[in-house]
Amino acid sequence: MENNHVFKYISEQELGDMLKAFHAITRLNIALIDENGRELLQYGEKYPYCMEFARHNKSGRNCAQEHVRAGEMAKDFGEAYVFCCHSGMNHIVYPVMIKGKQFGSVVAGPFLMDDPDAVMITDLNKENAIPVEGLVRLMEYSAGIPVLDPELVTQTSAVFNYLMRSILVESRQVIASNKEKIRQQSRINESIQLFKNSGVREEKMYPVDLENELISSIKVNNTAHAREILNELLGHILLYEGHDTDRTKIRIIELCSLLSRASINRGADANKVLEMNQRLITSLAASQNIYDICYTFQDNIEIFTDNLFMTPEKSSKIVKNAAEYISQNFSEDITLATVADHLHVNTSYLSTLFRQVTGMTFKEHLNRVRIEEAARLLANTDYSVMEIAIACGYKDQSYFTKVFKKLTGLTPKQYR
């Protein structure tokens, strides 16, 4: 512990000042503890209630253990965590993460969310067989514990979050990541339930249509839609492979290769994309948790789209914003002037940047986006060619057919 002390990475003065201010405003005790539950900084006097309970505690648990366990829960839960300890008291805990390791936690409390009563004390007695005089003292001392109603606890937790995030930057990043993992796991599970309840693909077919839709979204730089489709696709893959970790890895690694090829075909730097792909595959292969595998892959979707525009930052940003606008509005009657006006740049400047960054003219890129969507609709829907042409921004079916054949080598009817 001494070689990796938390104060080598965080200012003791700055953190101490913040904890002291929190205690002064909320009147809640607050402490920084290490990974073993030992207090490194502490503000507020110990409550007689806690000291009295410690004398009668027969649960086999102690405050240090409770705080360490709660800190681990906070890390996994994805935000400041409110917990009830073995003495019936509530606390708020926030994990301290440095260089990927949890060095401990910051714990605020104890407090109650309702006025203490005999029921609370009786419940403690069930596990600890506290003598009558001890119960009387606990009831007396419980009156000195702060009482916060649930709404105030919610607001106090929010303030606690904001304060801790301002100092513990890495903890904020880890918590945000964990919170997103929980959200994604929930979305994947929802996808699995919808899949089970729909009665579709009872013959256990692999969802090729979703895979194609994902690749199309990457090609047109529509990251938001790609993430949406990916969660649905991952749910289907998990169900298709029976939640088998190794088989799921194989499917996802196959997807990595497909998306890499799509990026390269759209003009990304092949060496950079393949190097990135290799790192991602290595990371996936090393993971043993099936939801971590899914999250790692989902978290890299943006990398595939970003790699379509690997040029100097300012130019890349303008063209990427233009591409995003096109991907969201290609069905409308948009022109170079429309997009330039939306981005507040000169039309000629945008035209030049587009060619420099993508290797294509604005019109070529717009047609490619429209035709890629048209190909998806032709393969996966029963819409007529005319309906698809209109849906993809073409008012003239003959012109749509001409552009489609130029880019795919086939007419729309032949492609279908």
N, C-alpha and C positions, 0 to 999 in steps of 0.2 A: 504493500500500500504506500509506503513512504516514497518509493521511487516513482510512483504515479499519482502523487497527491493532487487532489482536485484544484488546489490553489496555484498549481503550476500552469493551469489553463484558464482559470477564471480569477478575476481580481477579487481578493477577499474583502477589500474595502468597499468596492462597488456593490458586491452582493450583500455584504453586511448592512450597508446603508439602505438598500432596498427592503431587506427583511425587517429592519428596524422601523422603517416608514409604514410597512404593511401592518405591523403589530400596533403601532401608534394609532393608526386610522381605524382598524377593525377591532382592536382589543383582543384579537385572537393570538395565542401563543404560536410561534413559528420557529422552525429549526431546519438547518441543513444537516443531513445525516449522510454518512458514507455507506458503501455497499453492505456493510455489516450491521448497520443501524446505529453506529456510534455517532453522537452529536458533535459536529464540528463548529457550528454557530447556533446560538439559541437566544431567543428574545421572549420574555414573559416568565412569570414565576410558576413553578410547579403547583398544581392544584392539590389541596389536601385530599380530595376525592381519589385522585390517581394513586397517591401514596398509601392511602388506606386500603384501596383495592389490591395493591401489590402485596400487602401483608396477608391477604386471604386467598390470593389467586392459586387455584389448583388445576387450572386448565392445561398446564404444560406449555402455554404460550406466554410471551412477554412483549413489551412495547417495541423493542428493537426488531423482533421477528415480524410483528404485525406491520411495522412501517416498511420493512424491506419487501414483504409480500405485496403490500399495497403499491409500492413504487414500481414493481414489476408489472402489476396489473395496469397501472397508468400508462406505462410504455406500450403495452399491448393494446390497450383500449383506444389510445390515440388522442387523449386530451387529459386535462386535470381530472383526477378521479376522487370522488367522494366515497369514503368507506366508513364502516362501523367497526370499531376495534373490539377486542375480547372483553373490555369493561363496559360495553354499551355506549361508548362515546363516539361521536362523528369527527372525521378529519378530512382535509383536502390534501392531496399529494400530487407532486409534479416531478417527473424523473429528470435526473441530470445526466445527459449524454455527451460524451467527449470522445472523438475519434472512434465512433462506432461502439463504444463500451459504456455501460451504465455505471457511473461512479457513485451513485447514491440517489437521494431524492430531497426535495424540500417539502416539509410536512407542516400544515397549519391546523391547529386545533388543540384541545378538544372543544366540541360544542354540542349542543342538543338542538333538535328541531321541534321540540315540544317541551312544555314544562315537565320536570321530573315528577314521577309518581311512584306509588308503592309497587305497581306492576313491573316497572323497570327493575327495581331492586330485587323483587321476588324472582324474576327471570335469571338474574345473576346468581342467586342463591341455589338454583337448580343444579348448576354445574360446579359450584365451588363450596357448597355446604358451609356458608358463612355463619358464625355464631350471631345470636340476637344483637349483642352490643355492637358488633361490626356492622350489621344491617342498619342499625339506628344511626351510627356515625355516617355511613355511606349516604343515607337519606338526607341527613343534615348537610353534609358536604356537597351533595349534588346541587343544592340551591346556589352554589357559587359558580357553577359552570355556565358560560354564556349560552343564551337561547337565541337561535336564528330561525325565523320561519322559512319554509322551503323556497319561497321566491327570493328571499335575501341570500340564501345559500347559493342559489343559481347565479345571482349577480356577483356575489363574492368570488365564486369560482371563476367567473368571466374576468374579473379584475386580476385575480391570481394568475390566470393564463397570460393575460397581456403583460403583466410585470415580468413574469419568468421568461417569456419569449424574447423580451427586449434584451435580456442578458445571456440567456442560454440559447444561442442561435442554432447550434447543432441539435439540441433537444427539440427545438421547434421543427426542424427539418425531419427528424426521425418520427416525431409524433404525427406530423402531417402525412408522412409516408404510410405509417401504420393505419391512420384513419382512412386514407384512400384505399388501402388494402381491404379494410373491413367493408367499405362501400362496394368495392369491386366484387368481393366474395359474395355479398348480398345480391348484387346484380346478376352474377353468374348463377347463383342458386335459383333466383327468380326465373332465369332463362330455362334452367333445367325443369322447373315445375311447369312452366308454360308448355315446354316440349312434351312432357309426360301427359299433360292434360289435353293436348290438342288432338291426339290420335293420329298425328301426321308422322310419317316415316316409321310406322310400327315394324316395318321390315328391317329397321336398323341400317338405313342408308347413310353414308357419310354426306354431310351438308355441303356439297360442292358449290351450290348456288350462293351460299353465304361467303364461302371462300372467294368466289369470283367478285362478289360485291365488295368485299374488303379490299381486294387488289385494285378494283376500279376506284375506290375512294382514295387510296394512296396515290394512284396515278394522277388524280385531279386535285391533289393537295387538300382534300377535305378531311382534316384530322379529326374533327368532332364526330363526324359520321363514322369514320373508321373505328374510333374507340367504341361507339355504340354497337356497331356490327361485330366487333371483336369480342365483346362480352357475350353476345348471343352465340357466336361461333364457339367460344371456349366452353360455354355451357353444353352445347351439343357434343363437342369433342369429349368432354368428361363423361357424359352419359354414354356416348358411342363406345368409348374405351373402358367403360365400367369403373371409372376412377382409378385405373391402373396408372401409377406414376410413370413407369418407364415407357409405356405405350403412348401416354399423353405427351411426354417429352419428344418422342419421335414425330408425332403429328405437328407439334409446335416448331420443331427444328425444320421440318419440311416447309412450314409456312414462312419461316425466316428466309429460307432460300428463295421461295417464290417472290417475297416482297423485295429482297435484294435485287433480284433480276428485274423486277418491275421498276425499281429506282434507277438501275443502270440503263435500262431501255429508254427511260425518260430523260437521260442526259446527265445523271449523277456521276461523280468521279468513281470509276470502278474500283480502284485500289482502296479508296477510303471506305466505300460501302462494304467491300468484302472484308476489310480489316475490322470494321464495326460489327459485321455479321459474325465473324469468328469469335470476338469477345463475348457477344451475346450468347452464342451457342455454348461456349465454355462455361458461362455463368449459369445457364439453364441446366447443363449436364451436372454441375456440382450441387444443385439444389435438390433436396429430398421432400420438401413440402409442396404438395400439388398446387395450392393456392399461391404460394410464393413464385412458383414457376409461371403461373398465369399472370401474376402482377408484373414480374420482370419483363415478360413479353409485351404486355400492354403499355408499360412505362416507356418502352422503346419505339412505339409506333410513331411518335413525333420525330424521332431520329430519322426514320426512313423518309418522311416528307421533307424534313429540314435538309437532307442531303441532296434533294433535287436542286437546291439553290446554293451551292458551295462557292460563293463569290464574295468580294469585299462587302463589309457589313451593311453600309447604307444602301448600296444598289440592291443587294440581296433582299433587304427588308422591304423596299418599295415594290420589287417584283413579286416577292412572296405575298404581300398584301393584295397586289393586283390579282395574283393567281387565286387567292382565297375568295376575292370578290367574284371572280369568274366562276369558280366552283359552286358558288351559292346562287348565281344569277344567270347561268348560261342559257336557261330556257327563255329568258327575256330578250328583247331586241337591244342588246348591248353592243357598243362600239368602243374603239380605242378612246374616243373623246369622252364617252360615258364613264369609263374607268378612270381616266386621267382627271376628270372633274371630281369624281368621288374621292380620289387620293390627293387632290389639290396640287397636281403637278402639271407641267407643260406636256401637251400631247406628243410633240416631237421628242422630248426628253424621255418620256415613258417608252415610246417606240424604240428608241436607241437602246435603252436599258434592257428592254425585253429581249432584243436580239443578242446583246452581249451576254446576258445571264443565262438564257435558256437555249440559245442557238437557234431559236425560231422567231418568226415574226409574231406579233400579237394575234393576227388572224389565224395563223397556223396553230397556235396554242389553243385558241378558242374552238377551232374546228376539231382539234384532237380531243378536247374535253367533251364536246358535244357528241362526237362519234363514239367515244368510249362508253358514254352513258347509253347511247342508242344501241350499241352492241349488247350491253347488259339487258336492256329491255327486250330486244329481239330474242335473246336466249332464254329469258325467264318469264315473259308475259305473253298474252294472246292479243295484245294491242295490234291494230293494223299498222302498216308501214307509215301511212299518212298521220295517224295519231302519234306515233313515235317521233316522226319528223317535227311535228308541232311542239310536242313535249320537250324536245331538245333544242328548240329555238329556230327551226327552219320552217318558213311559211310555204316554200316551194318544194314539192316532193321530188321533182326531177333534179333540182340542184342538190337536195339532200342525198339522193341516190348517187349523183356524180361525185360528191365529196366522200361519201361512204366507201365507194369503190376505189377511189384514189388512195385512201388511207388503209383499207383492209384487203384490197385485191378482189373483193367480192361485192356483188350488189346486196342490198338488204335482204331480198328474198333468198338469194343463194346462201347468205350467212345463216339465216334462220333454218 
